[in-house]
């Protein structure tokens, strides 16, 4: 099946036409309209060089907020008050830190200047949110993503101190539970998030949840 090439028109091929690895289409732009249209269908962008690639993998890696796992060691970290937690206090710094962090398991980063600019604009419009971990007055960890309806679409996280990203994630998921968020989309598997309770579900189930809560 040939890979679909997008143009200036905002559209995506049927999800069922995705490649086995989840790649659905390439090209297009990162306009607010296109990104929101994509997420509402369970599609998200990653970059390969200067070309946006659009994905909808099967299975999908997600966290049910009520199934969040907190290890004994993390409970100790949470109770020590070594870190301070905030929301939307430093969005631009968080995404920039995610962009710059050295990811040993990846060849570079998918967050380029276009992605950074696009998600900062989504933040200004109230769609993209960040959660931050501070050590004294230094930003040492955090994450960002999009909130649509009762779904949070996690995009990336970073940590400059041990457990700093977990601290932000756990605290933010607890906030999402209070705000009746039903699902955290983690997109693809990581051992880091699996340890916090994330799991694989089939794409069909993910899309049913998506369509019900957005």
C-alpha positions in Angstrom: 0.0 0.0 0.0 1.6 3.4 -1.0 2.2 6.0 1.6 -0.2 9.0 1.4 1.4 12.4 0.7 -0.4 15.3 2.3 -0.8 18.8 0.7 -2.1 22.1 1.9 -5.6 20.6 2.3 -6.3 19.4 5.8 -7.2 15.7 5.5 -6.0 12.2 6.4 -6.5 8.8 4.9 -8.5 6.2 6.7 -6.7 4.9 9.8 -7.0 1.4 8.5 -4.5 2.3 5.7 -1.7 2.9 8.2 1.5 0.8 7.7 2.2 -2.0 10.2 4.4 0.3 12.3 1.6 2.9 12.4 2.8 5.3 9.8 -0.2 6.8 8.0 0.9 9.7 5.9 3.7 12.3 5.4 3.9 15.9 4.5 1.5 18.7 5.1 2.2 21.3 7.8 1.8 21.8 11.6 -0.9 24.4 11.6 -3.1 24.4 14.6 -6.1 23.3 12.5 -4.3 20.3 11.1 -2.8 19.2 14.5 -6.2 19.4 16.3 -7.9 17.6 13.4 -5.2 14.8 13.6 -5.4 14.3 17.4 -9.2 14.0 17.3 -8.7 11.0 15.0 -6.0 9.5 17.0 -3.2 10.6 14.7 0.0 12.4 15.9 3.0 13.9 14.2 6.6 12.9 14.5 9.4 14.4 12.3 12.0 12.7 10.2 14.4 15.5 9.3 12.3 18.3 7.8 9.3 16.1 6.8 6.3 15.7 9.2 5.2 12.0 9.5 1.8 11.2 10.8 1.2 8.1 12.9 -1.6 6.0 14.4 0.1 2.9 15.8 -1.6 -0.4 16.7 -1.5 -1.3 19.5 -1.6 2.0 21.4 0.3 2.7 24.7 -2.0 4.4 27.2 -2.5 5.1 30.9 -5.9 4.9 32.6 -5.4 7.6 35.2 -7.0 5.5 38.0 -4.5 2.8 37.3 -1.4 5.0 38.0 1.2 3.0 39.9 3.4 4.7 42.4 6.4 2.7 43.7 7.5 2.8 47.3 10.6 4.7 46.3 8.5 7.3 44.5 6.2 7.7 47.4 9.3 8.6 49.4 10.3 11.2 46.8 6.8 12.7 46.8 6.7 12.9 50.6 10.2 14.5 51.0 9.2 17.9 49.5 12.6 18.0 47.7 10.8 19.0 44.5 8.1 21.6 43.8 5.3 21.0 41.2 3.6 23.5 39.0 1.4 23.5 35.9 1.7 25.8 32.9 4.3 28.0 34.6 7.1 27.3 32.0 5.7 25.7 28.9 8.3 27.1 26.5 11.1 26.0 28.8 9.7 22.5 29.1 9.3 21.9 25.4 12.7 23.4 24.7 14.2 21.1 27.4 12.5 18.1 25.8 14.0 19.2 22.5 17.5 19.4 23.8 17.7 16.4 26.1 20.1 13.6 25.0 18.0 10.5 24.2 20.4 7.6 24.1 17.8 5.3 22.5 16.9 7.6 19.7 18.9 9.1 16.8 18.4 12.8 17.6 15.0 14.3 18.5 11.7 14.6 16.6 11.2 18.0 18.2 12.5 20.5 15.7 12.0 24.2 15.5 8.7 23.8 13.6 7.3 21.4 16.3 8.5 23.8 19.1 6.8 26.8 17.4 3.6 24.8 16.6 3.1 23.6 20.2 3.9 26.9 21.7 1.1 28.3 19.6 -1.2 25.5 20.8 -0.3 26.4 24.4 -1.2 30.1 23.7 -4.6 28.9 22.4 -5.2 26.8 25.5 -4.8 23.3 24.0 -1.2 22.4 25.0 -0.2 22.2 28.7 2.9 21.6 30.7 3.7 20.2 34.1 6.9 21.2 35.8 9.3 19.9 38.5 11.4 22.5 40.3 14.4 22.0 42.5 14.8 25.2 44.4 14.3 27.7 41.5 15.6 25.5 38.8 13.4 23.6 36.3 14.7 20.1 36.5 11.9 18.0 34.9 8.6 18.2 33.2 6.3 17.1 30.4 3.9 18.6 27.9 1.0 17.5 25.8 -2.5 18.4 24.5 -5.8 18.2 26.3 -8.9 17.7 24.2 -12.2 16.8 25.9 -11.4 14.3 28.6 -8.2 13.0 27.0 -4.6 14.1 27.6 -2.2 13.4 24.8 1.2 13.2 26.3 4.0 14.3 23.9 7.4 14.3 25.6 9.1 14.6 29.0 12.5 15.4 30.3 14.5 15.0 33.5 17.7 16.7 34.7 17.6 15.1 38.1 16.7 11.5 39.1 12.9 11.0 39.3 12.1 14.6 38.3 10.0 13.6 35.3 8.2 10.9 37.3 7.5 13.5 39.9 5.9 15.8 37.4 4.0 12.9 35.7 2.6 11.5 39.0 1.5 14.9 40.3 -0.1 15.8 36.9 -2.0 12.5 36.6 -3.4 13.1 40.1 -4.6 16.5 38.9 -6.1 14.9 35.8 -8.0 12.4 37.9 -9.6 15.3 39.9 -10.5 16.9 36.6 -12.2 13.7 35.3 -9.7 13.0 32.5 -10.4 9.5 31.3 -7.3 8.6 29.4 -3.6 9.6 29.0 -2.3 8.8 25.5 1.3 7.8 25.8 1.5 6.9 22.1 4.3 4.3 22.0 5.8 2.0 24.5 8.5 3.1 27.0 9.7 1.1 30.0 9.6 4.4 32.0 5.8 4.8 31.6 5.1 1.1 31.9 6.5 1.3 35.4 3.9 4.0 36.1 1.0 1.8 35.0 0.8 2.5 31.2 -0.3 -0.5 29.0 -1.0 -1.5 25.5 -4.6 -1.5 24.1 -5.7 -2.2 20.6 -6.1 0.8 18.3 -9.8 0.1 17.8 -10.4 0.3 21.5 -8.3 3.5 21.7 -10.4 5.1 18.9 -13.6 4.2 20.6 -12.5 5.8 23.8 -11.3 8.8 21.9 -14.6 9.3 20.0 -16.6 9.0 23.2 -14.6 11.5 25.3 -13.7 14.2 22.8 
